[in-house]
Amino acid sequence: MQILRSADRGVTNLGWLDSKHSFAFGRGIPTGPHDMGYRSLRVLNDDRVAPGGGFPEHGHDNMEIISIVLEGGLAHQDSTGASSTITPGTIQRLTAGTGVRHSEYNASNTEPVHFLQIWLHPEREGLEPGYEERSFEFPAGRFTTVAAPSGRDDSITLHQDARLFVARFEPGQSAALDLDTGRHAWVHVARGEATVNGERLSEGDGAAIDDPGQIEVRTAEPTEGDTPTPSASKQTDTTVLVFDLA
């Protein structure tokens, strides 16, 4: 396992944008073992956008772009005709293909938005641009497939030999994910803390694992005598992403 600690990620801070980059992106260059990405995973940006801020219209091509909102709302518009505001629980995929233009803004003028933007190299260049979004339930202590080839397992369609799993854990929970022999995994802790295959990872940490066989995630038991309110309990949840890559 090769671990990229949160503090070693690249950083871009523009006032309205506070962005952490697990891989090289723009002006923020991380110092981890996989600067230019891991397998087909090219970008994993952890973005916080101030109220009213956002990315004006700009272009991309030949990338699979996935957005996952952790808090707030993200307003999206693109040249495929898609226009939507995504919130926690909704996963969005934009196939840039032969070329697409889009904009992304914080949907609120009073509250920040926190989201992950993920880029994967597609299976081939020159795909027709396309857009898809889908809402998911995330039962605690279980991995949910959110993106996969051909949209299998009721996920969004990913044009690459890769799968993305998301799991939400409450304190004291664990889950295991079996990967085929010869596969590769990138694990990212989006919120909270967890032990992944015996290694402690904190919020923002990532790890590359070659041929892991199984990814096991555990969260610490709740503090003895601690009885959080429902709102406080939500804040102690841990969110983990696992990319299953060829």
Helices and strands as residue ranges (DSSP letters): E 2-4, G 6-8, E 10-13, E 17-21, E 41-49, E 54-60, E 64-71, E 74-78, E 83-86, E 90-95, E 100-106, E 113-120, E 130-135, E 142-148, G 149-154, E 156-157, E 162-169, E 174-178, E 184-191, E 193-196, E 199-202, E 206-210, E 214-218, H 230-235, E 238-245
